[in-house]
Each structure stands twice: as C-alpha cells, then as structure tokens.
Amino acid sequence: MKKEIPVLKVFEAINRIKSKLLKKYFLLDLYENEKLGNDRKNLTVRFTYRNDTQTLEQKQVEKEHLRILETVTKQIHPYLFS
C-alpha cells in the first residue's frame, strides 16, 4: 500500500466492521523496503477470532477473515495502490 496512508486509516476501517468473531487485532509489523518501492509499505496485522459459545472451525475463521479483508480493501481501495 502507499506509504502515505496512515495505519490508523486501516484500523478505522476494521473498527467499522461488525464481526461477532473478531475479538482483537494489532499491528505486528510495518515493513518498508526499496524492493517494494520508495512510496510503498506492507502491514502485518494479527487477528484473534473467537466464539464464546462454540469451538470455531477453520472454515468459519477463513470466511470471516476474507470478509473483513474484502471490506477493508473496498473502504480504502482508492488510497491503496493509486
């Protein structure tokens, strides 16, 4: 994503998502390198999913994670790669 996009913008997009399974998330790593480009960065975010009433299956987590990623990408897409 573009280096000028604040991490907070990504987190704000995540916060707007209503998820019963996502319990917490945090920035694990912020990576900048010439190979990415001088105006690019990568974020690594750790997500914790949990259901308080039953054990989650991998498929449930993957489905919810994909939904969250797609939603965040749509919300900040104009700023990601342009």
Secondary structure by P-SEA (a helix, b strand, c coil): ccccccaaaaaaaaaaccccccccccccccccccccccccbbbbbbbbbbbccccccaaaaaaaaaaaaaaaaaaccccccc
